[in-house]
Amino acid sequence: MEGKGERVMTAEEVRDFLKIPLSTVYGLTKKGKLKGVKVGKHWRYLQADVEGHLLGSGVTVRSRPTSGPGFVERRRNPRVPCEIPAVVTVTLPRRQDTKEGVIHNISKSGTLLVLGECENGIRIGVPVHINFKLPTGPSAGLELEGRVVRGEVRGDIQLGVEFRNLLQTDLAMIEEYVG
């Protein structure tokens, strides 16, 4: 079953490898954050996919619509679609990479940034610094800190960023914009 260098793992082996509860393995699989295949009553995972998840480069499998008919927002802080230009500085181990991008949605807890080409090495947990101006806000822009919590490459690089250490004034402006 382990042909061509691909090791197949059971859910229990994934649990032991990641050192997480079995219920978390199944939860990550159900949410599409960990790629697995159901064979009869049992889940099987490729070790390369499990390692990719651990390194933050895992493939995201969408099991439900993310917009349009049938989409139900389940987040604690709902997102608001937008197109806000932003300048993003990503702190990598040996350097900082500053790029222009666009905020595609925002909530009071985070944002989805889309960048053009970007240096390889962006992983889950990497700190980011974002400068942008809300269309309805004061003339001064916002400067926010966050960490990458999700990353995908679909032509452009898409980063899910969770805000960290928000000032009350910044949070109030975002809440006013989000509604």
N, C-alpha and C positions, 0 to 999 in steps of 0.2 A: 504494500500500500504506500510505501515511501519511495516512489519513483522520481527520477530526475532531480534528486537533491531536495525534494519538498517533503519535510517531515509533517505528518498529520498528527494533531493533538486532540485529546478528548477535553471536555469541559473541566474535568478534574485536573488534568495536566496543565491547562491554562491557569486554573486557580492557583496551583502550586508555583507555576512559573512567575505569575504576576504578584503572588502573595496577597490575594484578595479573596473575599468570600465567594462561594459558588453562586450565590444569588446575584452578586455584582457582575459576574461573568455573563449570566443569562440576561441581566438588565442591560448591560452594554451591547449585547447582541441584539436584543429587542429594539433598542434605540438606534441601531445601525452604526454604532461607534466601533464595534468589533465585528469584523467580517467572519461569518461562520456559515456552515451548510448543515441542514438537518437531514440526517440519514435515518429513516424510520423514526424512532423515538429519541435518537441520540444526536447531539451536536458535534460537529467536527470542525477543526480550525487548522489552517496552515500556520506553521511556526513563523514563517516570514510575515504573515498578516498580524500575528500577535506581537512580534517584535516591532513591526511598523507602528502599531497602536502605541506601544510603549515609548517609542521615539517621537510620537506626535505626527507621523506621516502616514497614519492609517487611512485606508479608503473609507469614505463615508457612504453608507448604503442608505438611500432614502426609502422608507417604507410607507410614508404617507405624504400627501401634498404639502408643500411649504407656502403656497399662496393660492388664491383663486377658490373655485368651488370645492367644497369638502375640507378646506383648511380651517382648523380651529386653533387659535392661539392658546398655548398651554403654559406659557411662561408667566412667572410671577410679575415681571415687568414687561408688558407688551411692547413690541417694536413698532416704530413708525417709519414707513418707507420714505426715503429722501434721496437727494443727489447733492450733497454738500462737499465742495472741494476741501481737501485737507492736506497738510504736510505731515508726514509720519517719519519719526526717527526710530529705527529698530536697533536695539542694543544687542549686538552679537558678541561672542566671546572675545574676539581680538579687535573689534572695530565697531563703529556705528554706521548705519546705512540710512541716509535720508532720502525719501522719495515723495513725490506728489501722488495723491490718490483721491478716491472719492468715497465718502461715507454713504453706503446704500441703505442702511437703516440704523436707527438709534433708539435706545431706551435709557432709562435712568441708571441701568446697571452696566451697559456696554454698547458696543457698536459692531457693525460689519463693515470692514474696510476693504476696498478693492484697489490693488496696486497693479501697475504695469509690471514690467520685468523687474525682478528683485534678486539680490544675492541669495544664493542657497545658504541654508543654515538656520532659517527661521523655524523654530520648534515651539511646541507647547511650553508655556511658562516664560518665554522670552519677554523682557520688558520693552514697552513701547511708549513713546511720547507723541501725542497728537496735538496739532495746532489747527483750529478751524473756527469759523464764525457761523453761528446759527442765523438763518435768514430773518428771524423775528427778534433777534437779540440786540443788545446794545452794540455800538460800533466796535468796541474792543472784542477781540476773539477769545476763545477758550483755549487753555493749555492744560491738557489732561494727561495723567499717567495711567497706564494699565499693563495688563499682561495678556499674551496670546493664549486663548483657550481652545481655539479651533483653527485649522488651516487647511485650505484646499487649493488645488491648481486646476482651473478650468479656463485655459487660455491666459487669463490674468490670475494673480494671486489674491485669494480671498482670505482675510484674517478676521476671525471672531475675537474681539478684544473685550475683556472685562475691566471696567474702570477700577482704579485703586485710589484710596485717599482723596476722594472728592471733597472739595471745599463746599460748604453749605450754599454759597452764592452760585457756584457752578451747577450744583445739583438743582437749585431752584430754577435756573435758566433752562436746564434740560427738561425738568418737569413741566415747565410752562410750554415749551415747544411740543413735547410729547402729548400733553393734554390730560 
